[in-house]
């Protein structure tokens, strides 16, 4: 994982200038996020629907202008669904937001493939970060990750697992359902880490991105999951990312190691159900969505934060949801970048992107960060402090689907 340094500076106000979203897409970099590698499988070609913009029949279609841009990369949408997405040549690895494409391939994520996506490819950072230039508090004592109560939906209904494909195979992160200001009570928005959707400066968008709310809701063991049905593993269905957006900083700076881009390692997805539009939103389906706090109290004012996720690197297997609660400290990688939150926690790769919840300014629970990086010994986690850049991404994704 990569450590993110929280700067001790005060949070910038909501009225701050929204950052340019030049490559608007999911792209925050984190060294810690876990993406699990597994054996590749053939992609079914007989069941597929496109994902990019809504159509009147409830299906998802890809606009003609996007198809033209894809052709510039030598990408044919039909061949993509038939398995061409496995081509990770740099010339064909779509990088810019305007080229983001995630066609639905029904039943690609079957129970075996979901279960096997469990190994993080990133290398963790060192236990302590040398050369800190901002405000960094002492390294926190490890906090043992505790299992969520089952069913997970009763304990943390907004939490789930994020599955996606990268050059090394199927990978995993964690994510959270968040409120959509443009569609109150009917949100299809999901919050995660930038490095869970975009590879950063040396790559582009990951593929076949799906959100699985309350993954393995009953907390079945790995042995029990081998014979579990898709409904047991994904009780609220699979939700494909039809649009994703991350910070320009993550796209420009993000890397698998070293912590580059970590203070801007966040992303927002708009999702749609795998089996086609049902008229019921993700928020209505799971019965929950967290507000996002872009004016969270400074570290000294926060009594505790709770991080939730599906850690997949040893000693965990990625199949069960866990959480850590601790009083946060500050971690700073550079004095000219935002300071990050840091808590003691033994969760490992795979928990990246999972939401951090604390009391907001109004005293109610809100999402205030997401897991971004952590050390080799898995004793702590760090996440970005959400400011105007994060708020700009959030509002842009909301506005893009306003009224839909």
C-alpha positions as CSV (number, residue, x, y, z in Angstrom):
1,X,0.0,0.0,0.0
2,X,1.0,3.5,-0.3
3,X,0.8,5.9,2.6
4,X,-1.1,9.1,2.1
5,X,0.0,12.1,4.1
6,X,-2.6,14.2,5.7
7,X,-1.6,17.8,5.8
8,X,-2.6,19.8,8.8
9,X,-4.1,22.6,6.7
10,X,-7.7,23.5,7.1
11,X,-10.1,22.0,4.6
12,X,-10.9,24.2,1.7
13,X,-14.5,25.4,1.6
14,X,-17.3,24.2,-0.6
15,X,-17.1,27.4,-2.6
16,X,-13.6,26.7,-3.7
17,X,-13.0,26.5,-7.4
18,X,-13.8,23.1,-8.8
19,X,-10.7,21.5,-10.3
20,X,-10.6,21.0,-14.1
21,X,-11.7,17.4,-14.8
22,X,-9.5,17.1,-17.9
23,X,-9.4,13.4,-17.9
24,X,-12.5,13.0,-15.9
25,X,-12.5,9.4,-14.9
26,X,-11.9,7.0,-12.2
27,X,-8.3,7.5,-11.5
28,X,-6.9,8.0,-8.0
29,X,-3.7,6.2,-7.3
30,X,-3.1,4.1,-4.3
31,X,-0.3,1.9,-3.5
32,X,-2.3,-0.2,-1.1
33,X,-5.5,-1.1,-2.9
34,X,-5.8,-4.7,-3.5
35,X,-6.5,-6.1,-6.9
36,X,-6.7,-9.8,-7.1
37,X,-5.2,-11.7,-9.9
38,X,-6.7,-14.9,-11.0
39,X,-7.0,-17.2,-14.0
40,X,-8.5,-15.5,-17.1
41,X,-11.6,-17.0,-18.5
42,X,-13.3,-16.7,-21.9
43,X,-15.9,-14.0,-22.2
44,X,-19.4,-15.1,-23.1
45,X,-20.4,-13.5,-26.4
46,X,-24.0,-14.5,-26.6
47,X,-25.2,-12.3,-23.7
48,X,-24.1,-8.7,-23.8
49,X,-25.4,-5.2,-23.5
50,X,-23.5,-2.0,-24.0
51,X,-22.8,0.4,-21.1
52,X,-22.2,4.1,-21.7
53,X,-25.5,6.0,-22.0
54,X,-29.1,5.2,-21.4
55,X,-31.5,4.2,-24.2
56,X,-35.3,4.4,-24.2
57,X,-35.7,0.6,-24.0
58,X,-33.8,0.4,-20.7
59,X,-30.7,-1.0,-22.3
60,X,-27.4,0.7,-22.3
61,X,-25.9,1.9,-25.6
62,X,-22.6,3.3,-26.7
63,X,-22.8,6.7,-28.5
64,X,-21.6,6.8,-32.0
65,X,-19.0,9.5,-31.2
66,X,-17.5,7.2,-28.6
67,X,-17.4,4.3,-31.0
68,X,-15.5,6.5,-33.4
69,X,-13.0,7.4,-30.7
70,X,-12.6,3.8,-29.8
71,X,-11.9,3.0,-33.5
72,X,-9.0,5.4,-33.3
73,X,-7.5,3.0,-30.8
74,X,-8.3,0.0,-33.0
75,X,-11.1,-1.1,-30.7
76,X,-14.3,-2.7,-32.1
77,X,-17.1,-2.9,-29.5
78,X,-18.4,-6.3,-30.7
79,X,-14.9,-7.8,-30.7
80,X,-14.3,-6.2,-27.2
81,X,-17.3,-8.1,-25.8
82,X,-16.1,-11.3,-27.5
83,X,-12.8,-11.1,-25.6
84,X,-10.8,-8.3,-27.2
85,X,-10.8,-6.5,-23.8
86,X,-8.0,-8.8,-22.8
87,X,-5.6,-6.9,-25.0
88,X,-3.7,-4.6,-22.7
89,X,-1.3,-3.1,-25.3
90,X,-0.5,0.5,-24.2
91,X,-2.0,1.8,-27.5
92,X,-5.3,0.0,-26.7
93,X,-5.4,0.7,-23.0
94,X,-8.0,3.6,-22.9
95,X,-6.7,6.3,-20.6
96,X,-8.9,9.4,-21.0
97,X,-12.3,10.0,-19.4
98,X,-13.8,10.6,-22.8
99,X,-12.8,7.1,-23.9
100,X,-14.1,5.3,-20.8
101,X,-16.0,2.2,-21.9
102,X,-17.4,-0.7,-19.8
103,X,-19.8,-2.8,-21.9
104,X,-21.9,-5.2,-19.8
105,X,-20.9,-8.8,-20.4
106,X,-23.6,-10.8,-18.6
107,X,-22.4,-13.7,-16.5
108,X,-18.7,-12.8,-17.0
109,X,-18.5,-12.5,-13.2
110,X,-19.8,-16.0,-12.3
111,X,-19.4,-17.3,-8.7
112,X,-16.0,-18.9,-9.4
113,X,-14.6,-15.8,-11.0
114,X,-15.9,-13.5,-8.2
115,X,-14.4,-15.8,-5.6
116,X,-11.0,-16.1,-7.3
117,X,-10.5,-12.4,-7.6
118,X,-8.6,-12.0,-4.3
119,X,-4.9,-11.2,-4.8
120,X,-3.6,-7.6,-4.7
121,X,-0.9,-6.9,-7.2
122,X,0.5,-3.7,-5.6
123,X,3.5,-3.7,-3.4
124,X,3.0,-2.1,0.1
125,X,4.9,0.9,1.3
126,X,7.4,0.8,4.1
127,X,6.2,0.9,7.7
128,X,7.2,4.5,8.0
129,X,7.4,7.2,5.3
130,X,10.9,8.8,5.1
131,X,11.3,12.4,4.1
132,X,7.9,13.7,5.2
133,X,7.6,17.4,4.5
134,X,4.2,18.1,6.0
135,X,2.5,17.4,9.3
136,X,2.7,13.7,10.2
137,X,1.6,12.3,13.6
138,X,3.4,9.3,15.2
139,X,2.6,5.9,13.5
140,X,-0.6,4.5,15.1
141,X,-0.6,1.3,17.0
142,X,-2.2,-1.6,15.0
143,X,-5.9,-2.1,15.5
144,X,-7.1,-5.7,14.8
145,X,-9.7,-5.8,12.1
146,X,-13.0,-7.1,13.3
147,X,-15.6,-9.1,11.3
148,X,-18.9,-7.4,10.5
149,X,-22.0,-8.9,11.9
150,X,-24.0,-11.1,9.6
151,X,-25.9,-10.6,7.5
152,X,-23.6,-7.8,6.3
153,X,-26.6,-6.0,4.9
154,X,-27.9,-5.4,8.4
155,X,-24.6,-4.2,9.7
156,X,-23.3,-2.1,6.7
157,X,-25.9,-2.1,3.9
158,X,-24.0,0.6,1.9
159,X,-20.8,-1.4,1.7
160,X,-19.7,-4.0,-0.9
161,X,-16.9,-5.3,-3.1
162,X,-15.6,-3.9,-6.4
163,X,-14.5,-6.4,-9.1
164,X,-12.6,-5.5,-12.2
165,X,-10.0,-6.8,-14.7
166,X,-6.4,-5.6,-15.2
167,X,-3.4,-6.9,-17.1
168,X,-2.7,-9.4,-14.4
169,X,-6.2,-10.8,-14.3
170,X,-9.3,-10.4,-12.0
171,X,-8.8,-7.9,-9.2
172,X,-10.7,-6.7,-6.2
173,X,-11.3,-3.5,-4.1
174,X,-14.0,-2.3,-1.8
175,X,-16.6,0.4,-2.3
176,X,-19.6,2.2,-0.8
177,X,-23.0,3.4,-2.0
178,X,-23.3,7.2,-1.6
179,X,-26.1,9.6,-1.9
180,X,-26.8,11.4,-5.2
181,X,-27.8,15.0,-4.8
182,X,-29.4,15.0,-8.3
183,X,-31.5,11.9,-7.5
184,X,-32.5,12.0,-3.8
185,X,-33.4,8.5,-2.5
186,X,-32.6,7.0,-5.9
187,X,-28.8,7.0,-6.1
188,X,-26.8,4.8,-8.4
189,X,-23.5,6.3,-7.2
190,X,-20.6,4.3,-5.7
191,X,-17.5,5.7,-4.0
192,X,-14.1,4.0,-4.2
193,X,-10.4,4.7,-4.6
194,X,-9.0,6.0,-7.9
195,X,-6.5,3.2,-8.1
196,X,-9.4,0.8,-8.2
197,X,-10.6,2.1,-11.5
198,X,-7.6,3.6,-13.2
199,X,-3.9,2.5,-13.2
200,X,-2.6,6.1,-13.0
201,X,0.3,7.6,-14.9
202,X,1.5,4.4,-16.5
203,X,-1.9,3.0,-17.6
204,X,-5.5,3.6,-18.2
205,X,-9.0,2.5,-17.1
206,X,-9.5,-1.0,-15.8
207,X,-12.2,-3.1,-17.4
208,X,-15.3,-5.1,-16.6
209,X,-15.8,-3.0,-13.4
210,X,-18.8,-4.2,-11.3
211,X,-20.0,-3.4,-7.8
212,X,-21.4,-6.2,-5.6
213,X,-23.3,-4.8,-2.6
214,X,-23.1,-7.0,0.5
215,X,-20.8,-9.5,-1.2
216,X,-21.1,-12.9,0.6
217,X,-23.8,-11.4,2.9
218,X,-23.9,-14.4,5.2
219,X,-20.1,-14.4,5.8
220,X,-19.7,-17.9,4.4
221,X,-16.2,-19.5,4.6
222,X,-14.0,-20.0,1.5
223,X,-14.9,-23.7,1.6
224,X,-18.6,-22.9,1.8
225,X,-18.4,-20.4,-1.0
226,X,-17.1,-23.1,-3.4
227,X,-20.6,-24.5,-3.7
228,X,-22.5,-21.2,-3.1
229,X,-25.0,-19.9,-5.6
230,X,-24.6,-16.5,-7.4
231,X,-27.5,-15.2,-5.3
232,X,-25.6,-16.2,-2.1
233,X,-22.5,-14.4,-3.2
234,X,-24.3,-11.4,-4.8
235,X,-27.7,-11.2,-3.0
236,X,-28.4,-7.7,-4.4
237,X,-27.1,-8.3,-7.9
238,X,-24.1,-7.0,-9.9
239,X,-24.0,-3.4,-10.8
240,X,-21.8,-2.4,-13.8
241,X,-20.0,0.9,-13.8
242,X,-21.5,2.8,-16.8
243,X,-19.4,5.9,-16.0
244,X,-16.4,6.5,-13.7
245,X,-14.5,9.6,-12.8
246,X,-11.4,10.3,-10.7
247,X,-9.0,13.2,-10.1
248,X,-6.7,14.6,-12.7
249,X,-4.0,14.3,-10.1
250,X,-4.4,10.5,-9.9
251,X,-4.4,10.1,-13.6
252,X,-1.2,12.2,-14.0
253,X,0.7,11.1,-10.9
254,X,-0.7,7.8,-9.6
255,X,1.5,4.8,-9.3
256,X,1.4,1.3,-7.8
257,X,4.1,2.1,-5.3
258,X,5.6,5.1,-3.5
259,X,2.4,6.9,-2.6
260,X,2.3,9.2,-5.6
261,X,-1.1,10.6,-6.1
262,X,-2.5,9.1,-2.9
263,X,-3.9,12.4,-1.5
264,X,-6.2,12.4,-4.6
265,X,-6.9,8.7,-4.6
266,X,-10.7,8.7,-4.9
267,X,-13.3,7.9,-7.6
268,X,-17.0,7.9,-8.2
269,X,-19.0,5.5,-10.3
270,X,-22.5,5.6,-11.8
271,X,-23.7,2.0,-12.0
272,X,-26.5,0.1,-13.7
273,X,-27.8,-3.4,-13.0
274,X,-26.3,-6.3,-15.0
275,X,-29.6,-7.7,-16.1
276,X,-30.9,-4.4,-17.5
277,X,-32.8,-1.4,-16.1
278,X,-35.4,-2.5,-13.5
279,X,-36.6,0.9,-12.5
280,X,-35.2,0.4,-9.0
281,X,-32.1,2.3,-8.1
282,X,-29.1,0.8,-6.2
283,X,-30.0,2.9,-3.2
284,X,-33.5,1.5,-3.2
285,X,-32.3,-2.0,-3.7
286,X,-29.9,-2.0,-0.7
287,X,-31.9,0.5,1.3
288,X,-29.0,2.7,2.1
289,X,-26.6,5.4,0.8
290,X,-24.2,7.5,2.8
291,X,-23.9,11.3,2.6
292,X,-20.4,12.4,1.6
293,X,-18.7,15.0,3.9
294,X,-16.4,17.5,2.1
295,X,-16.1,19.7,5.2
296,X,-15.1,17.0,7.7
297,X,-13.7,18.2,11.0
298,X,-10.0,18.5,11.4
299,X,-8.2,15.5,12.9
300,X,-8.0,16.9,16.5
301,X,-11.8,17.2,16.5
302,X,-12.6,13.6,15.3
303,X,-13.0,11.1,18.1
304,X,-13.1,8.0,15.8
305,X,-13.3,6.8,12.2
306,X,-14.4,3.4,11.0
307,X,-13.0,1.9,7.8
308,X,-14.8,-1.1,6.2
309,X,-13.6,-3.4,3.4
310,X,-12.8,-6.8,2.1
311,X,-9.1,-7.4,2.7
312,X,-7.7,-10.0,0.3
313,X,-4.0,-10.2,0.9
314,X,-2.7,-12.6,3.6
315,X,-3.7,-13.4,6.2
316,X,-7.2,-12.6,4.7
317,X,-8.8,-14.2,1.7
318,X,-11.0,-11.4,0.4
319,X,-14.3,-13.3,1.1
320,X,-15.3,-11.6,4.3
321,X,-16.1,-8.0,5.3
322,X,-14.1,-6.5,8.2
323,X,-13.7,-3.1,9.8
324,X,-11.4,-1.1,12.0
325,X,-12.3,1.8,14.3
326,X,-9.6,4.2,15.6
327,X,-8.9,7.8,16.4
328,X,-7.3,9.3,13.3
329,X,-3.9,10.9,13.0
330,X,-2.3,12.8,10.1
331,X,0.0,11.6,7.4
332,X,1.7,14.0,5.0
333,X,3.7,13.1,1.9
334,X,4.4,16.6,0.7
335,X,3.8,20.0,2.2
336,X,2.1,21.2,-1.0
337,X,-0.4,18.4,-1.0
338,X,-3.4,17.7,1.2
339,X,-2.7,15.9,4.5
340,X,-4.3,12.4,4.7
341,X,-6.1,10.7,7.5
342,X,-4.4,7.7,9.1
343,X,-5.7,5.0,11.5
344,X,-4.3,1.8,13.0
345,X,-5.7,-1.2,11.2
346,X,-4.6,-4.7,10.2
347,X,-6.7,-4.9,7.0
348,X,-4.6,-5.6,3.8
349,X,-4.9,-5.1,0.1
350,X,-8.5,-5.6,-1.2
351,X,-9.8,-3.2,1.4
352,X,-8.7,-0.3,-0.8
353,X,-11.6,1.9,-1.8
354,X,-13.6,0.9,1.3
355,X,-15.4,3.8,2.9
356,X,-14.3,5.6,6.1
357,X,-17.2,6.8,8.2
358,X,-17.2,9.5,10.9
359,X,-19.6,12.1,12.3
360,X,-19.9,15.0,9.9
361,X,-20.4,18.7,10.8
362,X,-24.1,18.0,11.5
363,X,-23.2,15.2,13.9
364,X,-24.6,12.4,11.6
365,X,-22.5,9.5,10.1
366,X,-21.0,10.4,6.7
367,X,-18.4,9.1,4.4
368,X,-15.2,11.2,4.9
369,X,-12.5,9.2,3.2
370,X,-11.6,5.9,1.6
371,X,-8.8,3.4,2.1
372,X,-5.9,4.3,-0.2
373,X,-2.6,2.9,1.1
374,X,-0.9,0.9,3.9
375,X,2.4,-0.6,5.0
376,X,4.1,-3.9,4.5
377,X,3.2,-5.0,8.0
378,X,-0.5,-4.0,7.6
379,X,-0.6,-2.1,10.8
380,X,-2.2,1.1,9.6
381,X,-4.2,2.5,6.7
382,X,-4.3,6.0,5.2
383,X,-7.0,7.8,3.1
384,X,-7.4,11.1,1.4
385,X,-9.1,14.0,3.2
386,X,-11.9,15.0,0.8
387,X,-11.7,18.6,-0.4
388,X,-12.7,20.6,-3.5
389,X,-11.1,18.2,-5.9
390,X,-13.2,15.3,-4.6
391,X,-16.3,17.4,-4.4
392,X,-15.8,18.4,-8.0
393,X,-15.6,14.8,-9.2
394,X,-18.7,13.9,-7.1
395,X,-20.8,16.7,-8.4
396,X,-19.8,16.1,-12.0
397,X,-20.8,12.5,-11.9
398,X,-24.1,13.4,-10.2
399,X,-24.9,16.1,-12.7
400,X,-24.1,13.8,-15.7
401,X,-27.0,11.6,-14.7
402,X,-29.4,14.2,-13.3
403,X,-33.0,13.3,-13.9
404,X,-32.2,9.8,-15.3
